[in-house]
Amino acid sequence: MALIPSDGVDFLLKVNTGTKETPVWTVIGGQRGATLSLTAEQIDASNKQSGAWKTSVPGMISWSIDADAVMLTDISGLSIDAGRAKLLTVFANRELVHVRYVRKDGSKFQGYAAITDLSEESPHDGVATYKITLAGAGAPEEVNGTKQVETAEVVGTITTAGNATFTVTAAGMTGSPKAISLAVALNDSAAVVAQKAREALSADSAVAAKFSVGGYGTMVELTALTALANDSTLNIAIANGTCAGLTAAPTSANTTAGVAPAA
């Protein structure tokens, strides 16, 4: 797949001018660019068995944001907006700032950070600009949500050929609960039946509209295409239809609970 270059308008840097409980995300006015960096310290793990090659393992991880040419004020003394004022206030008070890095696709990266550098640029057209470096304080917050994952396990070997039934129940899915029948042959193992089920579920338009189908071996897995609040009704039920040999499994496992993106 070809890579598509991103331009500077694909990123926005925002600061929380409200509270942690009730955030108000305000764009930093005048931002021309922002770079999000994720780094991991390298721990030297070289030993006598490493030979001539240095061996490293990842250590503590950190993140930072560099904002380029942020206009904070001007020489005429005009008031600055809330986002830029917040930056100046927390810097002067040596506090942490709640920042959010927003991509064009809507995904977000946010957390608390310290302003480690506030460098003034030469004024342009009477406007003073700054470069700001933010160093992450601890782990960033999850704001993009979590896609729900549901897993069912096939158990048994087919003793009578026929059709097995996999019934998918999901909120908002067309035809839910939807029974999907698939042909199985004598002596099909649990892994073979699971593979046939994965293929049948993938081919169903209603299921494919909401989930990607995966799993391995005897497992059949549905992963939501979109991060939403957890659907407690989501289920994959397995039953013998006209076949025999499978262990009935009316309830599947909520492997990963769904979490809606933060506001």
C-alpha positions as CSV (number, residue, x, y, z in Angstrom):
1,M,0.0,0.0,0.0
2,A,1.4,3.4,-1.0
3,L,2.2,5.7,1.8
4,I,0.5,9.1,1.8
5,P,2.5,12.1,3.0
6,S,0.8,14.3,5.7
7,D,1.0,18.0,5.7
8,G,1.1,20.3,8.7
9,V,-2.6,20.8,8.9
10,D,-3.0,17.2,9.8
11,F,-2.1,17.8,13.4
12,L,-3.5,20.1,16.1
13,L,-2.1,20.8,19.6
14,K,-4.7,21.5,22.2
15,V,-4.5,22.3,26.0
16,N,-7.1,21.7,28.6
17,T,-8.3,25.1,29.8
18,G,-11.0,23.5,32.0
19,T,-10.5,20.8,34.7
20,K,-9.6,17.2,34.6
21,E,-13.2,16.2,35.3
22,T,-14.6,18.6,32.8
23,P,-12.0,19.3,30.2
24,V,-12.3,22.1,27.7
25,W,-9.9,21.5,24.8
26,T,-8.6,24.7,23.3
27,V,-6.4,24.9,20.2
28,I,-3.1,26.6,20.6
29,G,-3.4,29.5,18.3
30,G,-0.8,30.1,15.7
31,Q,0.7,26.6,15.8
32,R,2.5,25.8,12.5
33,G,3.4,22.2,13.3
34,A,3.8,19.7,16.1
35,T,5.9,16.5,16.4
36,L,4.9,13.7,18.8
37,S,7.9,11.5,19.8
38,L,7.8,8.2,21.6
39,T,11.1,6.9,22.9
40,A,12.4,4.0,24.9
41,E,15.7,3.9,26.8
42,Q,18.1,1.3,25.7
43,I,19.5,-1.0,28.4
44,D,22.9,-2.6,27.5
45,A,22.4,-6.3,27.8
46,S,25.7,-7.3,26.2
47,N,27.4,-10.4,27.6
48,K,30.1,-12.9,26.7
49,Q,27.7,-14.7,24.5
50,S,26.9,-11.6,22.4
51,G,30.1,-11.9,20.4
52,A,31.2,-8.7,18.7
53,W,27.6,-7.3,18.7
54,K,26.2,-5.0,21.3
55,T,22.9,-6.3,22.7
56,S,20.2,-3.9,23.9
57,V,16.8,-4.3,25.4
58,P,14.1,-1.6,25.7
59,G,13.9,0.2,29.1
60,M,11.7,3.0,30.4
61,I,9.5,4.6,27.7
62,S,8.6,8.3,27.4
63,W,6.9,10.8,25.1
64,S,7.3,14.4,24.2
65,I,5.7,17.0,21.9
66,D,7.6,19.8,20.0
67,A,5.3,22.6,18.9
68,D,6.8,24.8,16.2
69,A,6.2,28.6,16.0
70,V,3.3,29.0,18.4
71,M,2.2,32.7,18.6
72,L,1.8,33.6,22.2
73,T,1.5,37.3,22.2
74,D,2.4,40.4,20.2
75,I,4.4,43.5,20.8
76,S,1.2,45.7,20.8
77,G,0.0,44.0,24.0
78,L,-3.1,42.5,22.5
79,S,-4.6,39.8,24.7
80,I,-3.8,36.2,23.9
81,D,-6.3,33.4,23.7
82,A,-7.1,30.9,26.4
83,G,-4.9,28.1,25.1
84,R,-1.8,30.2,24.9
85,A,-2.5,31.9,28.2
86,K,-2.7,28.5,29.8
87,L,0.7,27.6,28.5
88,L,2.3,30.7,29.9
89,T,0.5,30.3,33.3
90,V,1.6,26.7,33.9
91,F,5.1,27.5,32.7
92,A,5.4,30.4,35.1
93,N,3.9,28.3,38.0
94,R,6.0,25.2,37.1
95,E,2.9,23.1,36.8
96,L,2.0,20.3,34.5
97,V,-0.2,21.1,31.4
98,H,-2.9,18.7,30.1
99,V,-2.2,18.5,26.4
100,R,-3.8,16.7,23.5
101,Y,-2.3,15.9,20.1
102,V,-5.1,15.5,17.5
103,R,-4.6,13.8,14.1
104,K,-6.7,14.5,11.0
105,D,-8.3,11.0,11.2
106,G,-9.7,12.0,14.6
107,S,-7.4,9.8,16.7
108,K,-5.9,11.5,19.8
109,F,-2.9,11.2,22.1
110,Q,-3.1,13.1,25.3
111,G,-1.6,13.3,28.8
112,Y,0.0,15.5,31.3
113,A,3.3,17.1,30.4
114,A,5.9,19.6,31.7
115,I,7.0,22.6,29.5
116,T,10.7,22.0,29.4
117,D,11.5,24.7,26.8
118,L,9.9,27.9,25.8
119,S,12.1,29.5,23.1
120,E,11.3,32.9,21.6
121,E,11.7,33.3,17.9
122,S,12.5,36.5,16.1
123,P,9.3,38.6,15.8
124,H,7.7,38.4,12.4
125,D,5.4,41.2,11.3
126,G,5.3,42.4,14.9
127,V,4.2,39.0,16.3
128,A,6.4,37.2,18.8
129,T,6.5,33.4,18.3
130,Y,7.8,30.6,20.4
131,K,8.9,27.0,20.1
132,I,7.6,24.8,22.9
133,T,8.8,21.4,24.1
134,L,6.5,19.3,26.3
135,A,7.9,16.3,28.1
136,G,5.3,13.7,29.1
137,A,4.8,13.2,32.8
138,G,3.9,9.5,33.2
139,A,1.8,7.3,30.9
140,P,-0.5,9.0,28.3
141,E,-4.2,8.5,28.7
142,E,-6.4,6.3,26.5
143,V,-8.6,8.6,24.4
144,N,-9.1,6.5,21.3
145,G,-11.2,3.9,22.9
146,T,-10.9,0.1,22.8
147,K,-12.4,-2.2,20.1
148,Q,-14.4,-5.0,21.7
149,V,-13.3,-8.5,21.1
150,E,-15.5,-11.6,21.5
151,T,-14.1,-15.1,21.3
152,A,-15.8,-18.5,21.0
153,E,-14.0,-21.9,21.1
154,V,-15.1,-24.9,19.0
155,V,-14.9,-28.2,20.9
156,G,-15.5,-31.7,19.5
157,T,-15.1,-33.7,16.3
158,I,-17.9,-34.2,13.7
159,T,-19.4,-37.7,14.1
160,T,-22.3,-37.0,11.7
161,A,-21.9,-34.8,8.7
162,G,-24.3,-31.9,8.2
163,N,-24.5,-28.3,9.1
164,A,-23.2,-26.6,12.2
165,T,-24.8,-23.3,13.4
166,F,-23.0,-20.2,14.6
167,T,-25.3,-17.6,15.9
168,V,-24.0,-14.0,16.3
169,T,-25.8,-11.5,18.5
170,A,-24.8,-7.9,18.5
171,A,-26.4,-4.6,19.2
172,G,-27.1,-2.7,16.0
173,M,-26.2,-5.6,13.7
174,T,-28.7,-6.3,10.9
175,G,-30.7,-9.4,11.6
176,S,-29.4,-9.9,15.1
177,P,-29.4,-12.6,16.4
178,K,-28.2,-14.1,13.1
179,A,-27.8,-17.8,12.7
180,I,-25.2,-18.7,10.1
181,S,-25.2,-22.3,8.9
182,L,-22.0,-24.0,7.5
183,A,-21.4,-27.4,6.1
184,V,-19.1,-29.8,8.0
185,A,-17.9,-33.2,7.1
186,L,-17.4,-36.5,9.0
187,N,-14.3,-36.4,11.2
188,D,-13.8,-32.6,10.8
189,S,-11.8,-31.6,13.8
190,A,-12.6,-28.6,16.0
191,A,-9.8,-26.6,14.3
192,V,-11.3,-27.4,10.8
193,V,-14.8,-26.4,11.9
194,A,-13.4,-23.2,13.4
195,Q,-11.7,-22.3,10.1
196,K,-14.9,-23.0,8.2
197,A,-16.8,-20.8,10.7
198,R,-14.3,-18.0,10.3
199,E,-14.7,-18.1,6.5
200,A,-18.5,-18.2,6.8
201,L,-18.7,-15.3,9.2
202,S,-16.3,-13.2,7.1
203,A,-18.5,-13.8,4.1
204,D,-21.7,-12.6,5.9
205,S,-22.4,-9.0,5.0
206,A,-24.1,-8.2,8.3
207,V,-21.3,-9.5,10.4
208,A,-18.6,-8.0,8.2
209,A,-20.2,-4.6,8.4
210,K,-19.5,-4.5,12.2
211,F,-16.6,-6.9,12.8
212,S,-13.4,-8.3,11.5
213,V,-13.3,-12.0,11.9
214,G,-10.2,-13.7,13.2
215,G,-8.9,-16.3,15.6
216,Y,-6.6,-19.3,15.2
217,G,-6.8,-23.0,15.8
218,T,-10.2,-23.8,17.5
219,M,-10.9,-20.1,18.3
220,V,-13.4,-17.9,16.4
221,E,-12.9,-14.2,17.2
222,L,-14.9,-11.1,16.4
223,T,-13.2,-7.7,16.7
224,A,-15.4,-4.6,16.4
225,L,-14.5,-2.3,13.5
226,T,-15.2,0.8,15.7
227,A,-14.3,1.5,19.3
228,L,-17.6,1.8,21.2
229,A,-18.9,1.3,24.6
230,N,-19.0,-2.3,25.6
231,D,-21.9,-4.3,24.1
232,S,-23.0,-6.8,26.8
233,T,-25.2,-8.6,24.3
234,L,-22.4,-9.5,21.9
235,N,-22.2,-13.3,21.7
236,I,-21.2,-16.2,19.4
237,A,-23.2,-19.3,20.1
238,I,-22.1,-22.7,18.7
239,A,-24.5,-25.5,18.2
240,N,-25.1,-28.7,16.2
241,G,-27.6,-28.0,13.5
242,T,-28.0,-31.1,11.4
243,C,-24.6,-32.4,12.3
244,A,-23.4,-34.1,15.5
245,G,-20.2,-34.1,17.5
246,L,-19.8,-30.5,18.6
247,T,-20.1,-29.5,22.2
248,A,-22.8,-26.9,22.4
249,A,-21.4,-23.5,23.5
250,P,-24.3,-21.1,23.9
251,T,-22.1,-18.4,25.5
252,S,-18.8,-16.9,24.2
253,A,-16.1,-14.9,26.1
254,N,-15.8,-11.2,26.2
255,T,-12.1,-11.2,25.6
256,T,-11.7,-7.4,25.5
257,A,-14.3,-5.0,26.6
258,G,-15.2,-2.2,24.3
259,V,-14.4,1.4,25.5
260,A,-15.8,4.5,23.7
261,P,-13.3,7.2,22.8
262,A,-13.0,10.0,25.2
263,A,-14.9,13.2,24.4
